[in-house]
Amino acid sequence: MRGTLSTLAVLGLAIIISGLTGCAAETDSPPDTSTPTAAPTAPPTEEPNEESVDDVLFTITANVRAADGRTIGISMTAHAPVESVDPDAFELRDKLIDVCGAGSGTQPITEQYLRENGSTLVKVSMTSTAPDLTFETPIDIIFGSPYYAQAAIGHGVTPAADGVPCFNGFSWAKSGTVLGIGDFENPDAAPDLGQWTTGRYGFFVRPSSGATIEACRVAITDLAMKSNITSVPGWDPSSAGDGISCKIGYAGE
């Protein structure tokens, strides 16, 4: 009997040791030495975000340099025109009057003047990929007709040095956001929502500055194509950039 008990004790001890060994194997498994997979990152881009709005006519994008040599993406997005007497245009109208109403330009701009001259207003949004950087050279911005008023509101924006304020474009010295408002008029007081096609839009730098405007691209929407711009000279996106400018629009005179 004593021999049998001894044998059973040995077998029990063997089973216990085997169980402990199995637990140790599970607990002390070797560490995973495989290389972890990095989370995917979006590729860098120099282009600012383009607006995704139903009323967009076209977007102009380009690259310029900051004073410290960094590349800055800039963009201009034009929105469908609205009559100045339309309630949806009142905010734009008031901002235009704030900039051009106090005797600025060849004609002070008032609510009555805009109404009597069949005014339509085009909102132009400008932005950049990095805020508050000084451009290598000030960028001239154009958005509208040289015959009618324009207003630009934003940090680092001033009227162009030469010409008549509100009728000769604006200069943009620091990156950020800019609101542009272009006015189009009809002497017979009948608003014409197609007049925006006679405007000129975009960016340029003075040749004497030595600065460049690169990677010029123009994207025209289906909404804009409904205005038959293919029959208007100057609206060919393939000829928008020439190294010192990125612009598009009426070139008939």
SULWOHU-V671566 format. One record per residue. N is the residue number from 1. OMEGA is omega in whole degrees, 0 to 359 (* if undefined). NEAR is the number of other C-alpha atoms within 12 Angstrom. D_LAST is the distance of its C-alpha to the last C-alpha in whole Angstrom. Layout:
n	omega	near	d_last
N	OMEGA	NEAR	D_LAST
N	OMEGA	NEAR	D_LAST
This chain:
n	omega	near	d_last
1	180	7	121
2	179	8	120
3	180	9	119
4	179	10	117
5	179	11	116
6	180	12	115
7	180	13	113
8	180	14	111
9	179	14	110
10	180	14	109
11	179	14	107
12	179	14	105
13	179	14	104
14	180	14	102
15	180	14	100
16	181	14	99
17	179	14	98
18	180	14	96
19	179	14	95
20	179	15	94
21	178	15	92
22	179	14	90
23	180	13	89
24	181	13	88
25	180	12	86
26	185	12	84
27	186	11	84
28	179	12	83
29	183	12	81
30	182	10	79
31	178	9	75
32	183	8	72
33	180	7	71
34	181	7	68
35	180	7	64
36	180	7	63
37	182	7	59
38	177	6	56
39	182	6	54
40	177	6	51
41	180	8	48
42	179	6	44
43	179	7	42
44	178	10	40
45	178	18	37
46	183	24	34
47	175	28	32
48	178	30	32
49	178	23	33
50	182	27	30
51	177	25	31
52	184	14	32
53	184	16	32
54	184	15	31
55	181	22	28
56	177	27	26
57	179	35	22
58	176	40	22
59	176	38	23
60	177	47	22
61	179	42	25
62	175	42	25
63	174	40	28
64	180	45	28
65	170	34	31
66	180	29	34
67	179	19	35
68	175	13	38
69	180	16	37
70	178	18	37
71	178	29	34
72	174	35	32
73	178	37	30
74	180	46	27
75	175	43	26
76	180	46	23
77	180	41	24
78	181	46	22
79	183	38	24
80	182	34	24
81	175	38	22
82	177	32	25
83	183	37	25
84	179	42	26
85	178	27	30
86	178	20	31
87	179	12	34
88	182	18	32
89	188	28	29
90	180	23	32
91	177	22	32
92	181	36	28
93	182	40	28
94	178	24	31
95	177	29	29
96	180	37	26
97	178	34	28
98	183	23	30
99	190	32	27
100	187	34	25
101	187	26	28
102	177	16	30
103	179	17	28
104	177	24	25
105	181	25	22
106	182	19	21
107	174	22	22
108	184	25	26
109	177	35	25
110	177	25	28
111	180	27	29
112	180	18	30
113	181	25	26
114	180	37	25
115	183	28	27
116	182	21	26
117	173	27	23
118	186	28	23
119	166	42	22
120	186	42	21
121	179	48	22
122	175	49	21
123	179	42	24
124	181	41	23
125	177	41	26
126	181	41	26
127	181	37	29
128	185	36	31
129	181	30	34
130	183	27	36
131	168	22	36
132	171	21	36
133	178	29	36
134	178	27	34
135	178	36	31
136	173	27	31
137	178	30	28
138	181	34	26
139	175	40	23
140	179	35	20
141	179	45	19
142	181	42	16
143	178	49	16
144	183	42	14
145	177	32	12
146	181	28	11
147	182	23	12
148	188	41	15
149	169	46	18
150	176	50	19
151	175	46	23
152	183	43	24
153	179	34	28
154	180	27	30
155	178	21	32
156	182	26	31
157	177	30	28
158	175	27	26
159	178	33	23
160	187	26	21
161	182	18	23
162	179	14	21
163	185	15	19
164	179	23	20
165	180	30	22
166	180	43	20
167	183	35	17
168	177	31	16
169	184	40	18
170	180	42	21
171	184	36	23
172	187	41	26
173	182	31	29
174	181	33	31
175	182	37	32
176	179	29	33
177	181	31	31
178	172	32	28
179	175	35	27
180	178	42	23
181	178	53	22
182	181	53	19
183	174	49	19
184	188	41	17
185	174	38	18
186	181	25	19
187	181	16	20
188	175	13	22
189	178	20	24
190	181	21	24
191	179	27	22
192	183	26	20
193	178	26	21
194	184	29	18
195	181	34	15
196	181	43	15
197	178	38	13
198	179	34	10
199	175	40	11
200	189	41	11
201	173	48	15
202	185	45	17
203	169	42	19
204	176	39	19
205	181	34	21
206	181	21	21
207	182	17	22
208	183	10	25
209	184	16	26
210	179	16	28
211	180	24	27
212	171	32	26
213	189	40	24
214	175	29	26
215	181	28	27
216	179	34	23
217	178	34	24
218	177	31	22
219	181	29	24
220	184	31	22
221	176	26	25
222	178	17	26
223	179	21	25
224	181	28	21
225	179	21	22
226	178	16	23
227	175	23	20
228	182	19	19
229	178	29	16
230	178	18	17
231	180	17	15
232	181	23	11
233	177	20	9
234	184	24	10
235	178	32	14
236	183	22	16
237	183	27	18
238	181	17	20
239	187	19	17
240	186	34	17
241	178	28	19
242	178	22	19
243	177	24	22
244	179	29	21
245	172	32	18
246	188	38	19
247	180	43	16
248	178	42	14
249	189	38	11
250	181	27	8
251	184	21	6
252	180	13	4
253	*	12	0
